[in-house]
Amino acid sequence: MRGTILHKAPCELISTNLPNRNPELKGRVDLVQKILQHVENDTKLILLTGMGGIATDTLLILDNNDSILSSRQQEFLQLLEEVLNSSKHITLLCTSRESFSLLSQTTVTIDIPPLDKTSSREVLWEGYTISPTDSETEALGEISERCGHNPLALKLAATQIKLKTVHKVLEKMKRTKVLPSLQLPNIPASQGMLTCLEMSYETLNDTEKRVFRGLHIFPVAFNSEEVSEILEMDEDECESVLDSLSNKSLLNLVQNTYDLHPLSIERELNINFEGQTIEEADIRNDIGCVLRNMGKYKEALGYHKKSLEVKEEVLGLKHPDTATSNNNIGIVLQAMGEYKQAYDYHKKCLEVREEVLGLKHPDTAISYNNIGAVLGAMVEYKEALYYHKKCLEVNKEFLGLNHPDTATSYSNIGIVLGNMGMYMYKEALDYHKKCLEVREESLGPKHPETAKSHYNIGEILQHMGEYKEALDYLKNCLQVEEEVLGLKHPDTAKSYRSIGGILQDMGEYKEALDYLKKCLQIEKEFLGLKHPDIATSYNNIGNVLRRMGRYKEALDYHRKCLEVREEVLGPKHPHTAASYDNIGCVLEAMGKYKEALDCHKKCLEVKEEVPGSKHPDIANSYNNTGYILQVMCRFKEALDYHKKCLEVREEFLGSKHPDTAKSYNNIGGVLQEMGLKLEEGVNRIALFAR
């Protein structure tokens, strides 16, 4: 429980206190109260309409304009000119650290002075019920001077005084030297401000420091749910950390929304990255992790590589922390589709962990898991399975049979087996059910990880064609996520997406579209417009619209998907290749065969470069290219592509799989149209029928 404030400070940093009623106001009391309520609830835009008598003048308030003045001053001043010229009844009230003026308008500049000595001392002594002694009063005065009588600096110092004593805080302020890299030009009292920021930062524990470092990546305002999602933290722990930062005046909290003071952001952005300290390497690493979780992989990679450079130089190549940096780079590269490089970094990490920590250490198990994940993405399923089973072995021995990490190993093995094709679905299902059993026992039926097990079982059942049962499992997953995580959470969005996919397979296109659009709406709110998951949602909506015969709309969605994937993942990523393929399928349905062929060939160029390119996905691309060539009467080329497709499908799916049957049929069809070896074409179809 938070402490009670005994008396109000003489100066509030942020206040929404407005007079409850103008004594000259006649009528409309309820309306005034309604407006006040909206202001207190931080409503961004309040529009009053209706009969006259409300007002004749417009007051427009633009607060904290420093950032836009430094980056886009001319555009900003032009905007102000246009606003003021639009009506003679408009008044602007702007705040900024630096003065500016408009040539065509009368500008009055009012400098806001620092607090006076008495008010400064009262801010520092806020919360105490007894008066300070003479020596404390003298010390408070000196602290006020060092803070430049700046309200935020005083607030930060006041937090320190509550934790220590007035004299200890003053002594530390005298000793503390602000790093040259943290000097912020044109900011009043920046030296004192940053001294106070540094002193507050030093009181944080490791978790609080990690969160504080990551927060400058966030938008101006954020809530605890967003932070816990991006930083991959438990929501309760995250809220506790944010409250602690707020209590130390490092964060503002208004109506469950937090924001960082601009100087706190400047502190993080201006950290001296030329130095070679481990703390700076850790800061880079933390920022990299935040950027990775936001889908900003290129930026994340830069931070992780800088962190690795420092750790290799200071700690050496064979240190566990250096290994962790290699691991983090591997994770980012995998997300970017650079599987070979990712594999190399994970192997470096594993070598160090096996040598320094041993074969049976939990961190070594994590490396086994991560290498398994990369190999799975490279379609090296047998090797991937080997590493995931090694991870499971360590987890069973050190963590026990009923530990959540052991459950995760069961899940990962199930995913690999599921990717190995129809003959492994039953075994995959068994592993996912083992995972569900452990999670229900160790975490409970209403836990998000338990929900993921329902999700994975649903996906396998979908591949097996058991759509109704699959839908039941996915709806179980969705029910838990809506209850525990809320209706607007990225994991809830993924469940909407998967349910939409099953409904599409069942031919329920309209209902599928509703679920997929729900998914997209949530993801836009949480992830922004340039995220890989947003691209996936555009892709899925495009696929459903194509099935519904709404080709123009489908094409628009697939092109949006391609645009995001090219920007975020790059032109050589397998998912980008898939977008070319899907655009080709829509163009084909529209009768635009030449354009469709170009798209399918672009897709194949990328897929054939990816390690492990002999995969059912590339078989589909061979099939699509072959079909277009067949329609264009280029039979010899079509035959070559259909044979390539058949070769891959026979290897991965077996000779009795329905997709393999389609390849036999397609080859027979091309041969028949060529008027050559008709008997061979018939025989191929008959072979499968037997």
Buried (B, 14 or more C-beta within 10 A) or exposed (E): EEEEEEEEBBBEEEEEEEEEEEEEEEEEEEEBEEBBEEEEEEEEEEEEEEEEEEEEEEEEEBEEBBEBBEEEEEEBBEEBBEBBEEEEEEEBEBEBBEEBEEEEEEEEEEEEEBBEEEBBBBBBBBBBEEEBEEEBEBBBBEBBEBBBBBBBBBBBBBBBBBEBEBBEBBEBBEEBEBEEEBEBEEBEBBBBBBBBBBBBBEBBEEBBBBBBBBBBBBEEBBBBBBBBBBBEBEBEBBBBBBBBBBBBBBBBBEEEBBBBBBBBBBBBEBBEBEEEEEEBBBBBBBBBBBBBBBBBBEBBBBBBBBBBBBBBEBBEEEBBBBBBBBBBBBBBBBBBBBBEBBBBBBBBBBBBBBEBBEEEBBBBBBBBBBBBBBBBBBBBBEBBBBBBBBBBBBBBEBBEEEBBBBBBBBBBBBBBBBBBBBEBBEBBBBBBBBBBBBBBEBBEEEBBBBBBBBBBBBBBBBBBEBBEEBBBBBBBBBBBBBEBBEEBBBBBBBBBBBBBBBBBBBEBBEBBBBBBBBBBEBBBEBBEEBBBBBBBBBBBBBBBBBBBEBBEBBBBBBBBBBBBBBEBBBBBBBBBBBBBBBBBBBBBBBEBBEBBBBBBBBBBEBBEEBEBBBBBBBBBBBBBBBBBBBBBEBBEBBBBBBBBBBBBBBBBBEEEBEBBBBBBBBBBBBBBBBEBEEEEBEEBBEEBEE
